[in-house]
Amino acid sequence: MVADNLLSIKNLSVAYHVKGEDLTAIAEITLAIRKGEVLGLVGESGSGKSTLGRAILRLLPASARLKGGSISYRKEELTQELTQLSEKEINKKIRGREIAMVMQNPQNALNPVFTVGRQLVDVLYFKEKKDNRQVSRRKLKGKAVEILEKVGISDPEYRFSEYPHELSGGMKQRVMLAMAFISSPSLLIADEPTTALDPTVEAQILKLLAELVEEYQTSILYISHDLRVVAGLSDRIAVMYAGRLVELAEADELFSRPNHPYTQALIACLPDPERGERLPTIPGKVPDLGYYPSGCSFHPRCRHCFEPCPREVPPLEEVGPGHLSACFLNSKGVEEE
């Protein structure tokens, strides 16, 4: 394990049990998140991004299971294999305190029958209990109000007593960030946290997230289908397609020299006011779970497809310093069109 890696995922596979058979959702993913970095994870809906994020914290639905691989979390000199922890152990040692998660829809993630303040205090209270400390909920209110103010909630004392339905979508997402950072986690998994927000509020939330990362020195796995958002936030970007990692590079490198045809197609689809022409699209769609094609999963949609692609899975290989790509074009010497 590289010394500055906070989380190392190796050959991780996840399957869903559907109608008596196991259907692979993610296959042999190897990926590391460094200390203090923001790693963007992108791909179309159905690529397996959220499944990977949930697998790290073992928050998969009952129909899913880890088929193999390892997830190693390292803090200082202590390394823990998350796949080997019991439900009780991962709940006590990891979830919420070492690794936190912000879900895509705060309306569903927040409990509608409890006030915002109650839910923030609960996070702190149970953290103290896990550390075998005795503390009253009343004494924790000050810290909860403080974190609400820090995430940009106006009149935090008043909002502390409000219920989720009384807040706007942007304010709910700020509350979710407050709940995530209140325990000072080392890693935050943010699963499309700005999807339902309008562009102005989205920009505010992304700016806030960058500020919180700087203040708390937290690493982030930022999951999104929006390359535009990921580009402005991430140090490195990983691209997933049909359950596999197809490219990984520094953010600037990925945009200036995308290697995999899927990455190239995603970037080509980004709006460009100067281009002044109709946006291109990627033909076809992401294959459904259980219907992944053989060989390279992208080959039915790829304009470069040739003989090995339908039969063999291309290995993830280095195509430049710190730049990995899984495409037979690299080994066959076929030039990009």
Secondary structure, DSSP 4 states (H G I P E B T S, - for coil): --TTEEEEEEEEEEEEEETTEEEEEEEEEEEEEETT-EEEEE--TTSSHHHHHHHHTT---TTEEEEEEEEEEEETTEEEEGGGS-HHHHHHHTBTTTEEEE-S-HHHHS-TTS-HHHHHHHHHHHHHHHTT----HHHHHHHHHHHHHHTT-SSHHHHTT--GGGS-HHHHHHHHHHHHHTT--SEEEEESTTTTS-HHHHHHHHHHHHHHHHHHT-EEEEEES-HHHHHHH-SEEEEEETTEEEEEEEHHHHHHS--SHHHHHHHHTS--TTT-SPPP--SS-PPPTT-PPSSSTTGGG-TT--TTTTTSPPP-EEEETTEEE--THHHHTPPP-
